[in-house]
């Protein structure tokens, strides 16, 4: 009896402490408050008698996204725990942010009677987040948040197959005004213009951003062309009639805007962020050349056809163009990949716009050096360029230019920072045809990790050198594995007919301590030789499932025969499927001569299909493909080997072989995927053959999940 009394007394003390120090609420099935802790009442400034019986929504801020609330109720009414962030209002009207955990509660008969919520004040954290996404001059959203929001919302709208609109607004004759009147006066004008735009727009409907010194952007969803056109004309009129004087303008006494806009139907147009931005930017340029103070809202098919070959920042041919050009080589070429070493640090210090300028400056420097017709410059991403030399007589010239010009010119003065910035190149060089990109990329990774200026790929390395290189890669890999730096990148797979993204393939990358991303060509073979290779697959798989659980997408991930032949690995996969489910997951298995026992694959296939997973054979047609064995696996997909796809337009025998594979697949009700689709021409050829899905740089390169608008951790 005494023990029971002590237990009751302890419980009473615990309840008193919770009431005094922890923010909690209890509410019924309709959201009406049953109980609330004194700590939470004191924090908000309410009295309990004013709260009990009231609906929980009395705390809610009116500008909180309703999708958050809908998701909250959808989660808890399905007997799941909801964890998220909410914006609420105190009794005084002051806004605050909380992180809430809301869980269903039940009576003795296990009947749900309401919900219990524990909250944590995160207002200070959110304030810092808001500071980091605001332009300090205009207090509008900045370029950093624009990039994040753009990708995130385009992904959401694309799933709904709605319209997505982007409007770019450039201030006419701003540079001329700034040159005459100075930066301070120019800043004052930008603030005035931003205030006019803010007053003319509805913040709940129109998201407005300041994306460059003289440009603004607006993002909207699900409006028709006439609404977008009318809105643009309204903004033009508002700015000009505000009578903000501009003596340097040649078209008006006042400041005016040039506007370029696009309205994309995501149900029919398969475009990514870069594509849409480029289209709007093309229209903005047209508006400027056609006299300024006007609007261009159009979707030119000719521009769309060219978009996938142009980098958004430098306007150079992009990685897809390079891969395509390499695939058409008939003679040995020289490839130089240049990596701006300090770019990650500079981006963290000064932001995206700053490193975009660096990338543009470096592109211009390289263009000034490259003067030969048989030499092409490409922008692979914000920190990498490539030079392809297709004339052997120029190899020596560009080797000398690399050593004595490109690698020397690595510093420039930044006026607004009043200091010199280093932007050194690290370089990988290779010679050849087929694997020229992989080889250059491989030695580039080695140069980055060895902290040397450049390295040339050599196919005739000594056995000792090969062993040393392999040991170095193994050390780098083990360090990354130990520190959790094996990360997934994602590449879209599109429907051949609609060009819509149907799923993403997860591909492994290694992140160094310096934030550099290392491709699998560098470390994967060394990793496979390591005994705990299974832990690599586990680390990668867990991160892929994290992305899968937070996004409405389908994902493919690779497994080796060694993985499937390991009972501990199979048990781990089963455990993950129990937790996350398998609907939307495809496992891709490489079909090679390493497969000793097809019964192991059959058993694995039966197991994963119980969870709704699908199965695919990767690199089919690459020399060893046993049709009889594959019939036993109950396949959903066959992925045609990329080496075949790359030769599709140049080798009739390859085309006949693929036709045979497609007949086999269709007769067995197996869908087909073509990988390494790197150009418009290949895309058309693949579609004409009747392949079901496509994957390759023409439709999107492997990127971090955030860059495709996917939530991650």
SULZI-V195816 format. One record per residue. N is the residue number from 1. RES is the residue in one small letter. SS is DSSP state (H for helix, E for strand, C for the rest). Layout:
# SULZI-V195816
n=N res=RES ss=SS
n=N res=RES ss=SS
This chain:
# SULZI-V195816
n=1 res=x ss=C
n=2 res=x ss=H
n=3 res=x ss=H
n=4 res=x ss=H
n=5 res=x ss=H
n=6 res=x ss=H
n=7 res=x ss=H
n=8 res=x ss=H
n=9 res=x ss=H
n=10 res=x ss=H
n=11 res=x ss=H
n=12 res=x ss=H
n=13 res=x ss=H
n=14 res=x ss=H
n=15 res=x ss=H
n=16 res=x ss=H
n=17 res=x ss=H
n=18 res=x ss=H
n=19 res=x ss=H
n=20 res=x ss=H
n=21 res=x ss=H
n=22 res=x ss=C
n=23 res=x ss=E
n=24 res=x ss=E
n=25 res=x ss=E
n=26 res=x ss=E
n=27 res=x ss=E
n=28 res=x ss=E
n=29 res=x ss=C
n=30 res=x ss=C
n=31 res=x ss=C
n=32 res=x ss=E
n=33 res=x ss=E
n=34 res=x ss=E
n=35 res=x ss=E
n=36 res=x ss=E
n=37 res=x ss=C
n=38 res=x ss=H
n=39 res=x ss=H
n=40 res=x ss=H
n=41 res=x ss=H
n=42 res=x ss=H
n=43 res=x ss=H
n=44 res=x ss=H
n=45 res=x ss=C
n=46 res=x ss=C
n=47 res=x ss=C
n=48 res=x ss=H
n=49 res=x ss=H
n=50 res=x ss=H
n=51 res=x ss=H
n=52 res=x ss=C
n=53 res=x ss=C
n=54 res=x ss=C
n=55 res=x ss=E
n=56 res=x ss=H
n=57 res=x ss=H
n=58 res=x ss=H
n=59 res=x ss=H
n=60 res=x ss=E
n=61 res=x ss=C
n=62 res=x ss=C
n=63 res=x ss=C
n=64 res=x ss=C
n=65 res=x ss=C
n=66 res=x ss=H
n=67 res=x ss=H
n=68 res=x ss=H
n=69 res=x ss=H
n=70 res=x ss=H
n=71 res=x ss=H
n=72 res=x ss=H
n=73 res=x ss=H
n=74 res=x ss=H
n=75 res=x ss=H
n=76 res=x ss=H
n=77 res=x ss=H
n=78 res=x ss=C
n=79 res=x ss=C
n=80 res=x ss=C
n=81 res=x ss=C
n=82 res=x ss=E
n=83 res=x ss=E
n=84 res=x ss=E
n=85 res=x ss=E
n=86 res=x ss=E
n=87 res=x ss=E
n=88 res=x ss=E
n=89 res=x ss=E
n=90 res=x ss=C
n=91 res=x ss=C
n=92 res=x ss=C
n=93 res=x ss=C
n=94 res=x ss=C
n=95 res=x ss=E
n=96 res=x ss=E
n=97 res=x ss=E
n=98 res=x ss=E
n=99 res=x ss=E
n=100 res=x ss=E
n=101 res=x ss=E
n=102 res=x ss=E
n=103 res=x ss=E
n=104 res=x ss=E
n=105 res=x ss=E
n=106 res=x ss=E
n=107 res=x ss=C
n=108 res=x ss=C
n=109 res=x ss=C
n=110 res=x ss=C
n=111 res=x ss=C
n=112 res=x ss=E
n=113 res=x ss=E
n=114 res=x ss=E
n=115 res=x ss=E
n=116 res=x ss=E
n=117 res=x ss=E
n=118 res=x ss=E
n=119 res=x ss=E
n=120 res=x ss=E
n=121 res=x ss=E
n=122 res=x ss=C
n=123 res=x ss=H
n=124 res=x ss=H
n=125 res=x ss=H
n=126 res=x ss=H
n=127 res=x ss=H
n=128 res=x ss=H
n=129 res=x ss=H
n=130 res=x ss=H
n=131 res=x ss=H
n=132 res=x ss=H
n=133 res=x ss=C
n=134 res=x ss=E
n=135 res=x ss=C
n=136 res=x ss=C
n=137 res=x ss=C
n=138 res=x ss=C
n=139 res=x ss=C
n=140 res=x ss=C
n=141 res=x ss=E
n=142 res=x ss=C
n=143 res=x ss=H
n=144 res=x ss=H
n=145 res=x ss=H
n=146 res=x ss=H
n=147 res=x ss=H
n=148 res=x ss=H
n=149 res=x ss=H
n=150 res=x ss=H
n=151 res=x ss=H
n=152 res=x ss=H
n=153 res=x ss=H
n=154 res=x ss=H
n=155 res=x ss=H
n=156 res=x ss=H
n=157 res=x ss=H
n=158 res=x ss=H
n=159 res=x ss=H
n=160 res=x ss=H
n=161 res=x ss=C
n=162 res=x ss=C
n=163 res=x ss=E
n=164 res=x ss=E
n=165 res=x ss=E
n=166 res=x ss=E
n=167 res=x ss=E
n=168 res=x ss=E
n=169 res=x ss=E
n=170 res=x ss=E
n=171 res=x ss=E
n=172 res=x ss=C
n=173 res=x ss=C
n=174 res=x ss=H
n=175 res=x ss=H
n=176 res=x ss=H
n=177 res=x ss=H
n=178 res=x ss=H
n=179 res=x ss=H
n=180 res=x ss=H
n=181 res=x ss=H
n=182 res=x ss=C
n=183 res=x ss=H
n=184 res=x ss=H
n=185 res=x ss=H
n=186 res=x ss=H
n=187 res=x ss=H
n=188 res=x ss=H
n=189 res=x ss=H
n=190 res=x ss=H
n=191 res=x ss=H
n=192 res=x ss=H
n=193 res=x ss=H
n=194 res=x ss=H
n=195 res=x ss=H
n=196 res=x ss=H
n=197 res=x ss=H
n=198 res=x ss=H
n=199 res=x ss=H
n=200 res=x ss=H
n=201 res=x ss=C
n=202 res=x ss=C
n=203 res=x ss=C
n=204 res=x ss=C
n=205 res=x ss=C
n=206 res=x ss=C
n=207 res=x ss=E
n=208 res=x ss=E
n=209 res=x ss=E
n=210 res=x ss=E
n=211 res=x ss=C
n=212 res=x ss=C
n=213 res=x ss=C
n=214 res=x ss=C
n=215 res=x ss=E
n=216 res=x ss=E
n=217 res=x ss=E
n=218 res=x ss=E
n=219 res=x ss=E
n=220 res=x ss=E
n=221 res=x ss=E
n=222 res=x ss=C
n=223 res=x ss=C
n=224 res=x ss=C
n=225 res=x ss=H
n=226 res=x ss=H
n=227 res=x ss=H
n=228 res=x ss=H
n=229 res=x ss=H
n=230 res=x ss=H
n=231 res=x ss=H
n=232 res=x ss=H
n=233 res=x ss=H
n=234 res=x ss=H
n=235 res=x ss=H
n=236 res=x ss=H
n=237 res=x ss=H
n=238 res=x ss=H
n=239 res=x ss=H
n=240 res=x ss=H
n=241 res=x ss=H
n=242 res=x ss=C
n=243 res=x ss=C
n=244 res=x ss=C
n=245 res=x ss=E
n=246 res=x ss=C
n=247 res=x ss=C
n=248 res=x ss=C
n=249 res=x ss=C
n=250 res=x ss=C
n=251 res=x ss=C
n=252 res=x ss=C
n=253 res=x ss=C
n=254 res=x ss=E
n=255 res=x ss=C
n=256 res=x ss=C
n=257 res=x ss=E
n=258 res=x ss=E
n=259 res=x ss=E
n=260 res=x ss=E
n=261 res=x ss=E
n=262 res=x ss=E
n=263 res=x ss=E
n=264 res=x ss=E
n=265 res=x ss=E
n=266 res=x ss=C
n=267 res=x ss=C
n=268 res=x ss=C
n=269 res=x ss=C
n=270 res=x ss=C
n=271 res=x ss=C
n=272 res=x ss=C
n=273 res=x ss=H
n=274 res=x ss=H
n=275 res=x ss=H
n=276 res=x ss=H
n=277 res=x ss=H
n=278 res=x ss=H
n=279 res=x ss=H
n=280 res=x ss=H
n=281 res=x ss=H
n=282 res=x ss=H
n=283 res=x ss=H
n=284 res=x ss=H
n=285 res=x ss=H
n=286 res=x ss=H
n=287 res=x ss=H
n=288 res=x ss=H
n=289 res=x ss=H
n=290 res=x ss=C
n=291 res=x ss=C
n=292 res=x ss=C
n=293 res=x ss=C
n=294 res=x ss=C
n=295 res=x ss=E
n=296 res=x ss=E
n=297 res=x ss=E
n=298 res=x ss=C
n=299 res=x ss=C
n=300 res=x ss=C
n=301 res=x ss=H
n=302 res=x ss=H
n=303 res=x ss=H
n=304 res=x ss=H
n=305 res=x ss=H
n=306 res=x ss=H
n=307 res=x ss=H
n=308 res=x ss=C
n=309 res=x ss=C
n=310 res=x ss=E
n=311 res=x ss=C
n=312 res=x ss=C
n=313 res=x ss=C
n=314 res=x ss=C
n=315 res=x ss=C
n=316 res=x ss=C
n=317 res=x ss=E
n=318 res=x ss=C
n=319 res=x ss=H
n=320 res=x ss=H
n=321 res=x ss=H
n=322 res=x ss=H
n=323 res=x ss=H
n=324 res=x ss=H
n=325 res=x ss=H
n=326 res=x ss=H
n=327 res=x ss=H
n=328 res=x ss=C
n=329 res=x ss=C
n=330 res=x ss=C
n=331 res=x ss=C
n=332 res=x ss=C
n=333 res=x ss=E
n=334 res=x ss=E
n=335 res=x ss=E
n=336 res=x ss=E
n=337 res=x ss=E
n=338 res=x ss=E
n=339 res=x ss=E
n=340 res=x ss=E
n=341 res=x ss=C
n=342 res=x ss=C
n=343 res=x ss=H
n=344 res=x ss=H
n=345 res=x ss=H
n=346 res=x ss=H
n=347 res=x ss=H
n=348 res=x ss=H
n=349 res=x ss=H
n=350 res=x ss=H
n=351 res=x ss=C
n=352 res=x ss=H
n=353 res=x ss=H
n=354 res=x ss=H
n=355 res=x ss=H
n=356 res=x ss=H
n=357 res=x ss=H
n=358 res=x ss=H
n=359 res=x ss=H
n=360 res=x ss=H
n=361 res=x ss=H
n=362 res=x ss=H
n=363 res=x ss=H
n=364 res=x ss=H
n=365 res=x ss=H
n=366 res=x ss=H
n=367 res=x ss=H
n=368 res=x ss=H
n=369 res=x ss=H
n=370 res=x ss=C
n=371 res=x ss=C
n=372 res=x ss=C
n=373 res=x ss=C
n=374 res=x ss=C
n=375 res=x ss=E
n=376 res=x ss=E
n=377 res=x ss=E
n=378 res=x ss=E
n=379 res=x ss=E
n=380 res=x ss=E
n=381 res=x ss=E
n=382 res=x ss=C
n=383 res=x ss=C
n=384 res=x ss=E
n=385 res=x ss=E
n=386 res=x ss=E
n=387 res=x ss=E
n=388 res=x ss=E
n=389 res=x ss=E
n=390 res=x ss=C
n=391 res=x ss=C
n=392 res=x ss=H
n=393 res=x ss=H
n=394 res=x ss=H
n=395 res=x ss=H
n=396 res=x ss=H
n=397 res=x ss=H
n=398 res=x ss=H
n=399 res=x ss=H
n=400 res=x ss=H
n=401 res=x ss=H
n=402 res=x ss=H
n=403 res=x ss=H
n=404 res=x ss=H
n=405 res=x ss=H
n=406 res=x ss=H
n=407 res=x ss=C
n=408 res=x ss=C
n=409 res=x ss=C
n=410 res=x ss=C
n=411 res=x ss=E
n=412 res=x ss=E
n=413 res=x ss=E
n=414 res=x ss=E
n=415 res=x ss=C
n=416 res=x ss=C
n=417 res=x ss=C
n=418 res=x ss=C
n=419 res=x ss=E
n=420 res=x ss=E
n=421 res=x ss=E
n=422 res=x ss=E
n=423 res=x ss=C
n=424 res=x ss=C
n=425 res=x ss=E
n=426 res=x ss=E
n=427 res=x ss=E
n=428 res=x ss=E
n=429 res=x ss=E
n=430 res=x ss=E
n=431 res=x ss=E
n=432 res=x ss=E
n=433 res=x ss=C
n=434 res=x ss=C
n=435 res=x ss=C
n=436 res=x ss=H
n=437 res=x ss=H
n=438 res=x ss=H
n=439 res=x ss=H
n=440 res=x ss=H
n=441 res=x ss=H
n=442 res=x ss=H
n=443 res=x ss=H
n=444 res=x ss=H
n=445 res=x ss=H
n=446 res=x ss=H
n=447 res=x ss=H
n=448 res=x ss=H
n=449 res=x ss=H
n=450 res=x ss=H
n=451 res=x ss=C
n=452 res=x ss=C
n=453 res=x ss=C
n=454 res=x ss=E
n=455 res=x ss=E
n=456 res=x ss=E
n=457 res=x ss=C
n=458 res=x ss=C
n=459 res=x ss=C
n=460 res=x ss=C
n=461 res=x ss=C
n=462 res=x ss=C
n=463 res=x ss=H
n=464 res=x ss=H
n=465 res=x ss=H
n=466 res=x ss=H
n=467 res=x ss=H
n=468 res=x ss=H
n=469 res=x ss=H
n=470 res=x ss=H
n=471 res=x ss=H
n=472 res=x ss=H
n=473 res=x ss=H
n=474 res=x ss=H
n=475 res=x ss=H
n=476 res=x ss=H
n=477 res=x ss=H
n=478 res=x ss=H
n=479 res=x ss=H
n=480 res=x ss=H
n=481 res=x ss=H
n=482 res=x ss=H
n=483 res=x ss=C
n=484 res=x ss=C
n=485 res=x ss=C
n=486 res=x ss=E
n=487 res=x ss=E
n=488 res=x ss=E
n=489 res=x ss=E
n=490 res=x ss=E
n=491 res=x ss=E
n=492 res=x ss=E
n=493 res=x ss=E
n=494 res=x ss=E
n=495 res=x ss=E
n=496 res=x ss=C
n=497 res=x ss=C
n=498 res=x ss=C
n=499 res=x ss=C
n=500 res=x ss=C
n=501 res=x ss=E
n=502 res=x ss=E
n=503 res=x ss=E
n=504 res=x ss=E
n=505 res=x ss=E
n=506 res=x ss=E
n=507 res=x ss=E
n=508 res=x ss=E
n=509 res=x ss=E
n=510 res=x ss=E
n=511 res=x ss=E
n=512 res=x ss=C
n=513 res=x ss=C
n=514 res=x ss=C
n=515 res=x ss=C
n=516 res=x ss=C
n=517 res=x ss=E
n=518 res=x ss=E
n=519 res=x ss=C
n=520 res=x ss=H
n=521 res=x ss=H
n=522 res=x ss=H
n=523 res=x ss=H
n=524 res=x ss=H
n=525 res=x ss=H
n=526 res=x ss=H
n=527 res=x ss=H
n=528 res=x ss=H
n=529 res=x ss=H
n=530 res=x ss=C
n=531 res=x ss=C
n=532 res=x ss=C
n=533 res=x ss=H
n=534 res=x ss=H
n=535 res=x ss=H
n=536 res=x ss=H
n=537 res=x ss=H
n=538 res=x ss=H
n=539 res=x ss=H
n=540 res=x ss=H
n=541 res=x ss=H
n=542 res=x ss=H
n=543 res=x ss=H
n=544 res=x ss=H
n=545 res=x ss=H
n=546 res=x ss=H
n=547 res=x ss=H
n=548 res=x ss=H
n=549 res=x ss=H
n=550 res=x ss=H
n=551 res=x ss=C
n=552 res=x ss=C
n=553 res=x ss=C
n=554 res=x ss=C
n=555 res=x ss=E
n=556 res=x ss=E
n=557 res=x ss=E
n=558 res=x ss=E
n=559 res=x ss=E
n=560 res=x ss=C
n=561 res=x ss=H
n=562 res=x ss=H
n=563 res=x ss=H
n=564 res=x ss=H
n=565 res=x ss=C
n=566 res=x ss=C
n=567 res=x ss=H
n=568 res=x ss=H
n=569 res=x ss=H
n=570 res=x ss=H
n=571 res=x ss=H
n=572 res=x ss=H
n=573 res=x ss=H
n=574 res=x ss=H
n=575 res=x ss=H
n=576 res=x ss=H
n=577 res=x ss=H
n=578 res=x ss=H
n=579 res=x ss=H
n=580 res=x ss=H
n=581 res=x ss=C
n=582 res=x ss=C
n=583 res=x ss=C
n=584 res=x ss=C
n=585 res=x ss=E
n=586 res=x ss=E
n=587 res=x ss=E
n=588 res=x ss=E
n=589 res=x ss=E
n=590 res=x ss=E
n=591 res=x ss=C
n=592 res=x ss=C
n=593 res=x ss=C
n=594 res=x ss=C
n=595 res=x ss=C
n=596 res=x ss=C
n=597 res=x ss=C
n=598 res=x ss=H
n=599 res=x ss=H
n=600 res=x ss=H
n=601 res=x ss=H
n=602 res=x ss=H
n=603 res=x ss=H
n=604 res=x ss=H
n=605 res=x ss=H
n=606 res=x ss=H
n=607 res=x ss=H
n=608 res=x ss=H
n=609 res=x ss=H
n=610 res=x ss=C
n=611 res=x ss=C
n=612 res=x ss=C
n=613 res=x ss=C
n=614 res=x ss=E
n=615 res=x ss=E
n=616 res=x ss=E
n=617 res=x ss=E
n=618 res=x ss=E
n=619 res=x ss=E
n=620 res=x ss=E
n=621 res=x ss=C
n=622 res=x ss=C
n=623 res=x ss=C
n=624 res=x ss=C
n=625 res=x ss=C
n=626 res=x ss=C
n=627 res=x ss=H
n=628 res=x ss=H
n=629 res=x ss=H
n=630 res=x ss=H
n=631 res=x ss=H
n=632 res=x ss=C
n=633 res=x ss=C
n=634 res=x ss=C
n=635 res=x ss=C
n=636 res=x ss=C
n=637 res=x ss=E
n=638 res=x ss=E
n=639 res=x ss=E
n=640 res=x ss=E
n=641 res=x ss=C
n=642 res=x ss=H
n=643 res=x ss=H
n=644 res=x ss=H
n=645 res=x ss=H
n=646 res=x ss=H
n=647 res=x ss=C
n=648 res=x ss=C
n=649 res=x ss=C
n=650 res=x ss=C
n=651 res=x ss=C
n=652 res=x ss=H
n=653 res=x ss=H
n=654 res=x ss=H
n=655 res=x ss=H
n=656 res=x ss=H
n=657 res=x ss=H
n=658 res=x ss=H
n=659 res=x ss=H
n=660 res=x ss=H
n=661 res=x ss=H
n=662 res=x ss=H
n=663 res=x ss=H
n=664 res=x ss=H
n=665 res=x ss=H
n=666 res=x ss=H
n=667 res=x ss=H
n=668 res=x ss=C
n=669 res=x ss=C
n=670 res=x ss=C
n=671 res=x ss=E
n=672 res=x ss=E
n=673 res=x ss=E
n=674 res=x ss=E
n=675 res=x ss=C
n=676 res=x ss=C
n=677 res=x ss=C
n=678 res=x ss=C
n=679 res=x ss=C
n=680 res=x ss=H
n=681 res=x ss=H
n=682 res=x ss=H
n=683 res=x ss=H
n=684 res=x ss=H
n=685 res=x ss=H
n=686 res=x ss=H
n=687 res=x ss=H
n=688 res=x ss=H
n=689 res=x ss=H
n=690 res=x ss=C
n=691 res=x ss=C
n=692 res=x ss=C
n=693 res=x ss=E
n=694 res=x ss=E
n=695 res=x ss=E
n=696 res=x ss=C
n=697 res=x ss=C
n=698 res=x ss=C
n=699 res=x ss=C
n=700 res=x ss=C
n=701 res=x ss=C
n=702 res=x ss=C
n=703 res=x ss=E
n=704 res=x ss=E
n=705 res=x ss=H
n=706 res=x ss=H
n=707 res=x ss=H
n=708 res=x ss=H
n=709 res=x ss=C
n=710 res=x ss=C
n=711 res=x ss=C
n=712 res=x ss=C
n=713 res=x ss=C
